[in-house]
Amino acid sequence: MSIIKKINKIKELGIFSNYSRDSQLPDFKRYNLIYGLNYTGKTTLSRLFEMIEKNDFTAYPNLEYEIEDELGTKYRKNDLFNTKIRVFNQEYIDHNMEIRNCKAKTITLILGDENKEIVQQIGGDQESVKNKLNEYSELEKNVKQNKKYKDKTFTDIARTIYEAIMGGAIRTYNRNNAEIDYRSIARKQLLSEDDLENQRTIVRQNVKPVIDKPVINSIELVNSEKKQLDEAINYLIDQAKALLQETVESQIIERLKNNADISIWVETGLNLHSIYESKKCEFCEGALSENRLKELTNHFNKADKQLKQKIDNLSIDISTIRSNIDSFKIPDKARFYDEIQNEYQSTYDTYKVNKDKILDILDKMKISIDGKKLKTTEKVNFNLELNLTEYNISLNGVFRFINIHNSKTNDFESEKNKAINKLKEHYLSTIYDEVKNMEKEIEIGSKRMALLINGDTTDLGIDALKKRIVDNQTKISSTHKACEEINRGLSTFLGRDELVFEPHRTKVKDGNGHETEIEDGYIIKRNGKLAKCLSEGEKTAIAFVYFIIHLKDYKFSIEDGIIVIDDPISSLDANSLFQAFSFLKNAVISAKQVFVFTHNFDFMRLLLNWLKDSHIIGEEYFMIKNGADENKLRVAYIDKLDKLLKNYETEYQYLFSILRDYQSDQSLENVYNLPNIARKFMDSFLAFRVPCLGSSSYKKLERINYDKIKKNAIYKFANHESHMTGKGFDPSLVPETDKVIPYLLDMIKTDSPDHYGMLEESLVN
């Protein structure tokens, strides 16, 4: 086990930004007193020892340091030092002591690093349980609301479905039916408005009779066997084309040739005259000449008659086919089921158009054929084409709808059930996304609720947390057994025994709900009554007593360890100072090495006198001072304790030495504390020089016989500049300090030359 002899360097540790040890600085000894004003870096330096103790540099990741032991071994960051260290500072107080419910009837105090961690875990677990229970309650409420809304959604959609299928095969349909049917839907199957209406119609309609399919009879033509329509049409077209190209030879009578109506009239009359063997004109009763009859007979010869007979026969066939097509009756849409009527009507209309096209072509063909009778001597071109393809397609479409209708009639119940299922699928699809979202929320919420109760490998659940709380409370109860020792130490440290610790017991329930009583801290009583609040000094005293007590635990040996103490008397009143000093020196006298930091001058004097008067071998005295680096930033460094502090008892002398030895370097850092020092020094001088009870410093200063303007400057500097202004740093403080400090010293020297001379003389010693 080694002691620390040197701190060779410190970098990136707060105000110790780039410290290197002065070669003239003495080595650390067994007992080391380190003095420094507030905010000069004492606590920061104590943190270095703390980080070495715990080997934890998280707070200062860029820290660099080097310490050296008595054997010359050097240790740097992350090197394990071979001697255990215990550090008491503000971090120790914050980390090891927790005052809860200060204003309540009971103050529970938790002491100790390990116990505090357990209590913090209990507090964290209790907060986690509370938060998890709150979350569980919210989740449970949301899950219930989602389930309730889901049930309502299925109830509403079941009513809609029932109304849609009313009168069908299903007479009742409820929420359970809807939910069962919903499970069978793999995806949304929404119907269009037309399809939806069709399915409604199917469900609500009654069965309709079978529709007989119209029969297409064979067609009987002139001078030909019966033929089917397609065959008859093709035959008709071939006959028409051939007949229109056929001609006869005849004596042409121009007037008849050029006047078709006269030609028809004359030919008809000629035939009548032949039938009735008329000898005179039946119209005018004039005599018919032989030449005229011969001329007409030659014009209307036998070949001409034969051709015209063919024409007449073909015209009859055209009329027959047309009549057959025109008289072919297909069923009206009213005979069909409602859901196919619209589509059927469209097919019906198409059929009608195609039928009319054929009839129109046949009419035109008949006109052409009939016109050929007047042009038997000429060839007539026939440009019309007649194609039954579109007609047959549309007619087959009609037959298809008849088949659909008849099939529906033959399987009416099956079709209705299909329509019912489509309606159910449609309406259930309208809530598909909504229900899926609700079920997802219910599933997520339920899983999270189970996780909150049971936990997993990464996060304890409520049940496990409750068990750990009980287990930890039991641990605390078993370790808090030091009431008497704490009370004795606290009485010695404070010099009074008005504060007394008593174990605090509370009732808890274990995992099975059984109630037990455990100790979970201390009740603090003041003069026999529950203490309401503790002062900062009392908190510090309690923490320091605990620190000293736990130096005796099995993990640390005082005789083999290094103890670092930073201001154990912070916030203590003057009456408790000596008792605290006595407690400290007796607690650490046997330590292998001790470092004591303090800013309190009186406490420092007590330690100095103890070390000197007891003739302890192995003590050294240091001081933490501040300076400025090349950028005029304030930095801290370790130096030998000022001779004034070692050799003179009073702060008054020390303050005088600071003011007398002040050397300006024109930096704010160098003068920042001087207004406070000047005020304290001036107040101390005025206290004995002008002992007027209740008088202010200003009033006392008026009683001093000195230049009034300079006295005003002294008062402003000492009083105003020593208080916070909220305005930030004032560069004018440097020249003001350079001017006022000589005024202050000269005022004392002028007013009390003997006193000033004694101060000077004391510094020589």
Phi, psi and omega in degrees: 000131184242157171259162179275124180261327186213148163248103188283324180202152173218130177228145175059042174237078180058234182290342171275072187279330182201062184271133171233137184293134173288133182296340179274355182286133180296156174288155172292145178249198180292315179247128185228120177257125181237115183253147175189146178293165176302142175069018176267343176128011181298306182297325178299317179293324178296330179294329177299314177298321180296317180293324176294320179302313186265351185053043182230114184243026183302321183291335181227076186296336182262009182298139170230139176206165173213122174245159184225134180268183186292343178267000181088004178286134182254140181236136179237183183307132179076358170280134180278118178287143190275003178236135180288144182236141171234132186238129171250118175206190183297325178297322178296317179299312182295325187276332188252355182225133180225121176259121180244150176055049186303325184265001181274178180293328183243132172256120178259125182247128178248124181244150173099140182299310183294314181295321180296321178297320179295315180295321177298322178293320177300312180299317178296320179294319179296320177294320178296316178299315180300312181296318180294320178295320176298316179296318179300316180298317179295317179297316180299319179296316180295319179297316179298317179297317180295319178296317180297316180291326177295316178300316180296321179299315178292325177297314181296316183289330176295321178296318179297316180296317180299318179295325181290330183252012180305133179092355179271203184289332183266123181262336177227144179206117186238187184302317181298318177300315182297318182292322177296313180296326180299323182295338182275354181274120179276334181203169179292139179224073181279142178262152172289168180300320179294314179297321180298316180293323179299315181294322176300316182297318180300315183295320188270347185276166177260166181292140178248154183291161177294142177260123178290136180282129179302140181262131178267105182282158175286154187255130179266115183258162177291133176058031180206158177285168178296142181226153171287164188302311182299316181294319180296318180297312180298319177299317181298316182294317180298316179297318183294314181298319182290316184293322181291338179269350183280142180225163175229155177269135178200159175284122188270123171262113189303320183296319179289324179297320185273351182228096186298323183291322178292322181298316180295318182295317183291317182297319179297319179293322179298317179295320179295318178298325180289318181296314184268003179049047182286143179256351179221167183292127181288345183269310185249356181064018175280159181287140178266120182281153180297320181298319182292319179295321178295319180297317180291323180295319177296326179290314178256077185273184184295317179297322179295319180295319180297318179296318180294329176294319176300318180298316180298317180298317180294322178297322177296318180298320178299315180295322179297312180296318181298316181297321180297315179292315185293328184272358180287115187260131174245154188292149176285153183298336182297339181280348183268166174294148188303320187290344179250002184297318183295314179295320180297319181300322178296316178295320178300315180297320178296317177301316182300318179296314181294323178296315181296325177298317181294316180299320179296318179294319178297321178297316180292325178295319180296321179297317180296317181295313180297326179291337180295335180299335179268355182228049183290341180269359183238154170274136181243127179284139180240107186259355183280139176245144180234112182241122184272004186302306182295323178298313181295322179299312181293326178292321176295328176298319177299315180298325181297316180292327176296318179296318179299313180301313183293323178296319178297319179297317181292334181232049189298312183296321179296317179295321180295320179295322176298317179296319178299315180296321178295320178296316179298315179299320180296307184293324176291331177291333179293338178251008187302304183296318182298314180293319178301316179297317179295317180295325177295316178297318179296316180296313180298315180298317181294318178296317179295322178298317179296320179294321179297322181283313189263335182071185175213195184291340183252347185212118181292145177273177183301315182299314181293322179295317179299319179295318180294325177300312180297317180298316181292322177297325176293320178299314180300317182301323184280347184254343181272082183236017190249029183303311186296317181294320178296317181296319178296314181296320181293321178296319179293317184292316183272342182077017178204157184240033180287335178266126181227137178263139173226142179300141177254132182244146179218156180265133179226161177250137177277186183298339179264004179086006179280137184267129177229163180249129181227162173270131181230028178146203181233149165265132177258126178246144175243116182054042175085353180245155180301128178287135181276314180213156176250143175285165178297322178297320179293321177298316179297317180299315180298315181296321182290320177300316178298320178301312182294319179299317184278358168292345183266002183286170188292344182277351185217138177246120181300318183294337182248008186239168178254130181246128179241124184233123180248110174047068179287349183252017180302131178072006176281148175283166184298329182294334183266356188297312184293320179297320179296318178299315181297317179299316184295310186296324178289331183284328188248001188299332183264005184292154178293321177206143182227136170239124177240121177258140174204151172251352185275119185295317181296319178295320177300318181296321177299315179295319179298311182297321178299312182294324180285310188288331181276356179057038176293133179267130177100050177237152177213155187234131183228169179216138174265122182241165178242146175218196180233140177274190184296340177263011180062028173269141183291133178227157180250151175209159180265132180224170173295148177298133179306138180302328179300318181290329179284325192258345185235144191277329191257148174295331180301317178294319181296317180296321177300319182294322179297315182290321181292321185269006182301129175236125183281133170243014176065022177249147178294325180301323184289334186248359190302319183272353188293326176300320177297316180296317180297320180296314180297317180295315180296316180297322178295317179297314183291334182297320179265336181283323180232078185283064179259111183296132176084351181283146178281165177301322181296316180296318179295321182295329178295334181282349180276133181276095181202165183308125186295319181296318180292322178298319177299319178297319179298314183296316179299314182296313185286326185265305185289316186285350180268003180243154178293135179252340183079004184259357182092187181286142182245111181301337181290350179297329182296303180294330179293321178296315180302331183271317192279323182302315175300324177301314184297313180295319181293324179299316180292319180296322180289317183284319185226073184299323180294316178299315180298320180296321178295322176298315178300316182297322181295331180286333179293322180289000000 
